[in-house]
Amino acid sequence: MKSKAFLLTLLLALPAAAQNAPSEVGQLFRALEASGCSFNRNGSWYSASEASAHLHRKYDYLTRKGLAGTAESFIDLAASKSSMSGRPYLVRCGSGTPVESRAWFLGKLAELRRAPAQH
């Protein structure tokens, strides 16, 4: 019984952002996959589904290392730049001008947070 109370205390002590991170990150993945946008990594363009698969691998690694506590940490540590070259990722939707993926993901995160909760 004490261990359940301790676990509950720990869970309640987590910041709300950390508790929502898997849900928000999942929503970011879904937004990317549904966007139809192209994703530039190290000078090559990839489809949204290819980009999502790549970012999933990076997110899984960060999760195993305990480094993906918030949606913002996912964006900063996995979805913004190449871990190998340090070059920023780019997102291009349609014939629009490419934007850095960090700005794109932060914009999507802000949209998700403004949207009414879906029940």
BELTANOR-V574234 format. One record per pair of residues at least 12 apart in sequence whose ideal C-beta (glycine too) atoms are under 6 Angstrom apart, sorted by the first residue. I is the first residue (numbers start at 0). GAP is how many residues later the second one is. D is the distance in whole Angstrom. If there is no record, write none. Layout:
BEGIN
i->I gap->GAP d->D
i->I gap->GAP d->D
END
This chain:
BEGIN
i->16 gap->53 d->5
i->17 gap->51 d->5
i->17 gap->52 d->6
i->20 gap->49 d->5
i->20 gap->50 d->5
i->23 gap->47 d->4
i->24 gap->46 d->5
i->24 gap->49 d->5
i->26 gap->85 d->5
i->27 gap->77 d->6
i->27 gap->80 d->6
i->28 gap->23 d->5
i->30 gap->77 d->5
i->31 gap->16 d->5
i->31 gap->20 d->5
i->32 gap->15 d->5
i->32 gap->16 d->6
i->32 gap->19 d->5
i->34 gap->13 d->5
i->36 gap->54 d->5
i->36 gap->56 d->4
i->37 gap->54 d->5
i->38 gap->12 d->3
i->38 gap->52 d->6
i->39 gap->50 d->4
i->40 gap->48 d->6
i->41 gap->40 d->5
i->41 gap->43 d->5
i->41 gap->45 d->6
i->54 gap->23 d->6
i->54 gap->24 d->5
i->57 gap->20 d->4
i->58 gap->15 d->6
i->58 gap->19 d->5
i->61 gap->15 d->6
i->61 gap->16 d->6
i->70 gap->38 d->5
i->74 gap->30 d->5
i->78 gap->22 d->6
i->78 gap->26 d->5
i->79 gap->21 d->6
i->79 gap->22 d->4
i->87 gap->12 d->5
i->88 gap->12 d->4
i->90 gap->13 d->4
END
